Amino acid sequence: MGKRKSRSSKLMAAPRKQPKLEKEFTCPFCGHPNAVECRVNLKERFAVASCRICSERYFTRANALTEPVDVYSDWIDACELANEGVVVDRRCRPRLVEA
C-alpha cells in the first residue's frame, strides 16, 4: 500500500512562473516614468525606443533574441557613452545683483 501525497508536496512540484519583463520605461531625457515604449520589428530587423512626452527616439538593430528591455538598455548605454567626459556642475551659481 502506498502513502497518499500531501498537499504540500503537490505545491512544491508545481513550476514557478517567471516574472514578465517590462515594456515601458523611464525616459532618460525628460525623466517621466512609463513614457518610453520599445518596439522590435523582427521582419525588418530594427528596434525603436521612443518617448511619448519629449519625442526622443533611439533606433538600433534587432535579432531574434532582442527584447524591449535590451533596446532600452542599449539606449541608456549610448546616452552614457555620449556623455562620457562631460563635466556637469550641479552647484547653484550666484546671481549678479546690480545696485
C-alpha positions as CSV (number, residue, x, y, z in Angstrom):
1,M,0.0,0.0,0.0
2,G,1.2,3.4,-0.9
3,K,1.2,6.6,1.1
4,R,-1.1,9.4,0.0
5,K,0.5,12.5,-1.4
6,S,0.2,15.5,0.9
7,R,-0.9,18.9,-0.4
8,S,2.5,20.5,0.3
9,S,4.3,18.0,-1.9
10,K,1.9,18.9,-4.8
11,L,2.6,22.6,-4.3
12,M,6.4,22.0,-4.3
13,A,6.2,20.2,-7.6
14,A,4.4,23.0,-9.4
15,P,6.6,25.1,-11.6
16,R,7.0,28.7,-10.7
17,K,6.0,31.4,-13.1
18,Q,8.8,33.6,-14.3
19,P,8.3,37.4,-13.9
20,K,7.4,39.3,-17.1
21,L,9.9,41.8,-18.4
22,E,8.8,45.4,-18.6
23,K,7.8,47.0,-21.9
24,E,7.6,50.7,-20.7
25,F,10.4,52.6,-19.1
26,T,11.5,55.9,-17.7
27,C,12.8,58.4,-20.3
28,P,16.5,59.3,-19.8
29,F,15.9,62.8,-21.2
30,C,12.7,64.1,-19.6
31,G,12.5,61.6,-16.7
32,H,8.8,60.7,-17.0
33,P,8.1,57.2,-15.7
34,N,6.5,54.7,-18.1
35,A,6.9,57.2,-21.1
36,V,9.3,55.1,-23.2
37,E,7.8,52.4,-25.4
38,C,10.1,49.9,-27.1
39,R,9.1,48.1,-30.3
40,V,11.0,45.4,-32.0
41,N,10.4,44.7,-35.7
42,L,12.0,41.3,-36.5
43,K,10.8,41.3,-40.1
44,E,12.8,44.5,-40.9
45,R,15.4,43.7,-38.2
46,F,15.3,47.0,-36.3
47,A,14.1,48.2,-32.9
48,V,13.0,51.6,-31.8
49,A,12.6,53.1,-28.3
50,S,10.5,56.3,-28.3
51,C,9.3,58.7,-25.6
52,R,5.7,59.8,-25.7
53,I,6.4,63.0,-23.8
54,C,9.5,64.6,-25.3
55,S,9.5,62.6,-28.7
56,E,13.1,61.4,-28.3
57,R,13.9,58.3,-30.2
58,Y,16.6,55.7,-30.4
59,F,17.0,53.2,-33.3
60,T,19.1,50.0,-33.2
61,R,19.4,46.7,-35.0
62,A,17.5,43.7,-33.7
63,N,17.9,40.0,-33.9
64,A,15.7,37.1,-33.0
65,L,16.7,37.3,-29.3
66,T,16.1,41.1,-28.9
67,E,13.6,42.1,-26.2
68,P,12.3,45.6,-25.4
69,V,14.4,45.7,-22.2
70,D,17.5,45.1,-24.5
71,V,16.6,48.1,-26.7
72,Y,16.2,50.4,-23.6
73,S,19.5,49.3,-22.1
74,D,21.2,49.9,-25.4
75,W,19.7,53.4,-25.4
76,I,20.9,54.1,-21.8
77,D,24.4,52.8,-22.7
78,A,24.5,55.1,-25.8
79,C,23.5,58.1,-23.6
80,E,26.2,57.3,-21.1
81,L,28.8,56.9,-23.9
82,A,27.7,60.3,-25.4
83,N,28.0,62.0,-22.1
84,E,31.4,60.5,-21.2
85,G,33.9,63.2,-20.4
86,V,31.3,65.9,-20.0
87,V,31.6,67.7,-16.6
88,V,28.3,68.8,-15.1
89,D,28.5,71.4,-12.4
90,R,25.3,71.0,-10.4
91,R,26.0,73.7,-7.8
92,C,23.8,76.8,-7.9
93,R,25.6,79.7,-9.5
94,P,25.4,83.0,-7.7
95,R,23.3,85.7,-9.3
96,L,24.8,89.1,-10.2
97,V,22.9,91.7,-8.3
98,E,23.0,95.2,-9.8
99,A,22.9,98.1,-7.3
